[in-house]
Amino acid sequence: MGIRLQRAVALETLDLCAELRALVPPPPSLVVLAAIAVAICAGRTGSPAGFNPMADLSDAEYQRRYALGRRRYLAERAVKKALRQAWLRDHGPWLLLAVIAVLLVVALGLTQPHRFIVLMSLVLYSGLAWVVCWAVRASC
């Protein structure tokens, strides 16, 4: 995105800089910057078409580019969703087992039950883990 300067304004600015160079042996950078700022302000027409490259597009071209961008965005979104679903399908059971194990350890740590209850909880969790592993392997 940039400002489109008219050729005449740019040439006039260069001539002005050349005249300043001839008048003052080393031109101060402030003068050069002021000349460039004047050229930019003079080249500005006041319409947004000079600043926005999409402003001078026809409606049909704008709609075409919008549709292409939207299709690309939806395709990328579908790929991300498919990857997320595939990851969840592959790793979901293991994630569920890990969450259950953490909850079990927290519950046993907070309640501090008798040794029999701790052993039974761990045995039941091991059985659940075995069933989930068996089901996942059987489904592959």
C-alpha positions, 0 to 999 in steps of 0.5 A, a space after each residue: 500500500 503506498 501513495 501514487 505520486 504524479 510524475 510531474 510532482 516527483 520531477 518538480 521535487 527532484 528539481 527543487 532538491 537540485 536547486 537547493 543543492 546548488 544554493 547550499 553546498 551541503 544540503 541539510 537533511 531537514 530541507 530535503 525532508 521538507 521537500 519530500 513532504 511537500 511533494 507527498 502533500 502536493 501529490 495527494 488528491 484527497 481521494 481514498 483511491 490514492 491510499 487503498 489499492 483495493 479502492 479502484 477495483 471494480 465491484 466484480 473484481 472485489 467480489 471475485 477476490 473476496 470469494 477466493 479468499 473466503 474459499 481459501 480460508 474455509 479450506 484451511 479451516 476444514 484442514 485444521 478441523 480435520 487434523 484436530 479431529 484426527 488427533 482427538 480420535 487417536 489420542 482421546 482415550 489416552 487423554 481421558 485415562 490421564 485425566 482420570 488418573 490425575 483425578 484419582 490421585 488427587 482424590 486419594 491424596 485429599 481423602 487419605 483412605 485406608 490401604 484397602 480402598 487405595 488398592 481397590 481404586 488402583 485395581 479398578 483404574 488398571 482394569 479400566 485402562 486395560 479395557 480402554 487399551 483393548 478397545 482402542 487396539 480392537 478398533 484399529 
